[in-house]
Amino acid sequence: GNSVTQMEGPVTLSEEAFLTINCTYTATGYPSLFWYVQYPGEGLQLLLKATKADDKGSNKGFEATYRKETTSFHLEKGSVQVSDSAVYFCALRESSGGSNYKLTFGKGTLLTVNP
Amino acid sequence: GAGVSQSPRYKVAKRGQDVALRCDPISGHVSLFWYQQALGQGPEFLTYFQNEAQLDKSGLPSDRFFAERPEGSVSTLKIQRTQQEDSAVYLCASSPELAGVYEQYFGPGTRLTVT
């Protein structure tokens, strides 16, 4: 079955530091890949996505590139802010077949950014 | 506009009690999903509705779990004879069309604690 593995947290950084959160996946076919963010007390929000190999998703300074050869979708940001403190989830969705509506999530990575 | 709302936000139940969790999706959204998020884990798919039709309930953990969406709008997730292992955050998401194409918009979740 499908699965997503992301780096264990928590991750603690100082403001303006470089962020990488690793994510690898196992899936049949060519899934779509997502990063969701969950701020305290709020629902999951889509941060960025990529639907095919070599696509780069980007939003709010965050980027992730769909790497089929390494089955990875690592999240990066060049300079984090205190307001980026949240839990980040990597997820996949099958691109075809009868279950292409289900999201499969990783366990989440808690990021804390200190001023 | 209004997002997905869920009520109650917090629910404490004694073991053996029945609970009902409500989801109000974004108006006009055709697809509705329920996910279960255990502590320290990513969300896991429970069930999927397209309008009032429950097309997939493969993720429901036992026959104590029941979901409905009788008029194709509001949905209720019911858990009968709650057990401690049911303690989790229950997330609802909606999507404007078939979710294979569009983003899923998540509510803030209901945190269920079974004592």
HADDOCK unambig.tbl for C-alpha pairs under 7 A between the chains (distance, minus, plus):
assign (segid A and resid 41 and name CA) (segid B and resid 108 and name CA) 6.84 0.50 0.50
assign (segid A and resid 42 and name CA) (segid B and resid 108 and name CA) 4.94 0.50 0.50
assign (segid A and resid 43 and name CA) (segid B and resid 106 and name CA) 5.48 0.50 0.50
assign (segid A and resid 43 and name CA) (segid B and resid 107 and name CA) 4.95 0.50 0.50
assign (segid A and resid 43 and name CA) (segid B and resid 108 and name CA) 3.83 0.50 0.50
assign (segid A and resid 43 and name CA) (segid B and resid 109 and name CA) 6.64 0.50 0.50
assign (segid A and resid 44 and name CA) (segid B and resid 106 and name CA) 5.51 0.50 0.50
assign (segid A and resid 45 and name CA) (segid B and resid 106 and name CA) 6.86 0.50 0.50
assign (segid A and resid 100 and name CA) (segid B and resid 100 and name CA) 5.14 0.50 0.50
assign (segid A and resid 101 and name CA) (segid B and resid 99 and name CA) 4.85 0.50 0.50
assign (segid A and resid 101 and name CA) (segid B and resid 100 and name CA) 4.73 0.50 0.50
assign (segid A and resid 102 and name CA) (segid B and resid 45 and name CA) 6.64 0.50 0.50
assign (segid A and resid 104 and name CA) (segid B and resid 44 and name CA) 6.82 0.50 0.50
assign (segid A and resid 105 and name CA) (segid B and resid 42 and name CA) 5.36 0.50 0.50
assign (segid A and resid 105 and name CA) (segid B and resid 43 and name CA) 6.11 0.50 0.50
assign (segid A and resid 106 and name CA) (segid B and resid 42 and name CA) 5.36 0.50 0.50
assign (segid A and resid 107 and name CA) (segid B and resid 40 and name CA) 6.63 0.50 0.50
assign (segid A and resid 107 and name CA) (segid B and resid 41 and name CA) 4.41 0.50 0.50
assign (segid A and resid 107 and name CA) (segid B and resid 42 and name CA) 4.12 0.50 0.50
assign (segid A and resid 108 and name CA) (segid B and resid 41 and name CA) 6.75 0.50 0.50
assign (segid A and resid 108 and name CA) (segid B and resid 42 and name CA) 5.89 0.50 0.50
